[in-house]
Each structure stands twice: as C-alpha cells, then as structure tokens.
C-alpha cells in the first residue's frame, strides 16, 4: 500500500496490520481505491471481516458496524468501490459488475496474505451483498462465513418487470447515460436521524442512477441466480419485510435453494432496507445478531 491517510503506530506484536487507518490500493485499471481499516482495540486479531458497502454510498457509513467488531477482537477492513466515495472513477459508472468483484477480491487477497491462518468473513449490504455472494463463490475455500444485509439478489418485481429489464438493456446501448430515479433516503430506513445523515453526506451519490448502471445490477442478479445451487458456504441473511429497494423474496429463495449446511434467514418485521441504520431497537438487535453469528464461527 502506498498512498495513505492518518498514520498511526501498529499495535505491539502485530506488525502485519496496515499502519494507517486509511490507505489506497491501485486496481487493475490503474484507479486509486480508498481503503479503511479498523484494528482490534486490544491485542492481535482473532479474525478478519471484509465490509462491503452498497450502491451510491461509501465505506465510512459502516464505522459503527466495524468499530463494534474491532472491539470484539476482529480486524475489519473495507474500501470504496470504484466510482464511489473517495475512490477514483466516473461516479456510478462501471463497465461490468465483475469490476466490483475483482477489486473486492484484490483487497480480500491482500489481507488474507497478511493473515493466512485467520478466519475471514464477508459482510455486505444491498449491492455489497451481491458483490459478497459473487466474491465468496470465487473464494469458497477461504471464506468462513458471509453476512448479508438486505442484499441485492432479486429486484423488486413491482419496479423491475421482465419488460422493463428488456427496455433497460436496449437503452443501455442507445442512451446509456439516461438517468432514472435516485435512491430515496426515506426508503433506506425508518430512522429519521439516519435519513438526515444520508441526505447531508457529501460522499453519498444523490443524483439518479443511469440506465447503464441499473442494467449492470440486473446482470449481477442473473449471475447470482445461476450460481445459487452451488452455494455451500455458511451465511447469515437478514432482510426487512418492508424493503422496497431489494426484494425480500430474493433472500427467501436464496436461503431455500442454497446448498449450505449452515444457513440462517431472519426477516425483520416492519424494517426497511438498511437494517444496520434502522430505528435503534431494530438496528441494535441486528448488530447483536451479526456479532453473535460471527463470534460463534470463530475458533477459540
């Protein structure tokens, strides 16, 4: 790692940890990818957690999730996807969804190389859930488990019908920059304070999503459906039954069809899309469930 943020000394006896809270890696296209690290508050890490954010947001929105994991002895790490947050690249534009997966695996492999003997978990939300599924399927021999929060597995059938997908693919080539609706913050969470933070965050993409980008997301959904019967890694799948952005039915189908012996699905009644940003009584339970699940799958 070369370019950096705020330098801090590594914890004593653990020189493998990145020596900065923030850093950058260069992806295969030569773009600078912003990275964020949360070290264990005490001692050496007991495990690794790769946090993978969703569309239009950035990794600093996961400070609370990652900080809680670091307090439990985990080394959490994340990055802003290309075209997101503080990473380089045209905003919300990508030639192929695999670029997100490729960059994620680059970061994943880098940290795994530093800690080859530690269990590593993926934690992905929304589009980050789709990235997590595809990345885990390429590293199934290394992944100890995957936590999926409101993952993009299937589009909302009321919004993304087969005919609309067909039109989207046509417009992807005719009018790729055509912009459709943006991600409404009131659909993300019921927590008004979190809605205000979302709306005022300069690193969040507040403009509309292009037809090209939405078509790329649908390509990822098709890939996930194709590989679903081959999923064997452990996973915890959390979804709000009032999620209007990522269809809860996709999570139910994923849980039913995956061949994993260790799989858990928890549907949160009345909850919206970002469970970890929900009203306190919901978000608190979600974070506790995530922590307990990861700890239970970490060797003593």
C-alpha angles and dihedrals in degrees: 000000000000121000114052151183129217111356119223133170116260117248112270113271095015109085094156092076116099107262094225136064088223132027143150137242126194115234128216091272092055094253122140112243118202113228132194128199132196111193124204109272090230135024130335122336120266093200146348129250121193108203114205119194130212136248118303096006135083141232097261088071086073097060093115095047093046095042091054090051092049089053087058091054101266127132104227121194136176144163139205110254117242109282091021136099113328097346122104125252136082110304113269094347126122131161094220135001088237088073088070091047093046093052091046091053090048090057092040092053092046093056093040089056089056091048109027093160099051124092113247127209131191121219115189135172127201108321085006087061091057090048090049092052094050093043093048090051089057092047101033091138091061105035116099093190146328129231114203120193115191090329126198101247100129131012121240103273090214089061106026108047122170089254092052090049088052091051091046092056091051093049090046087072100031100041107007094165094051105130124220131183121322125233104278110222092215087064092053099062145350089227106106093198090055091047089056092048090050093049094049097043108111092199093059116093103241098173124090125282117253123238088241093056094045090050089053090054091052089052088056091051090054091050092051092050090052095051097038096100089055096056109117104152122107116265143178112208119195123182138164115233090220094053107137096179104053115028114244089211089069091059091048091051091046091053092047098047102037113102093217114133090207108053133138131186121191119181113199111215115233094001125134131216108295103051092179089058096044128117109305098258090054099038092048092055091046093053092046091051092050093049094048092048094051094044091050090057096047117095113243 
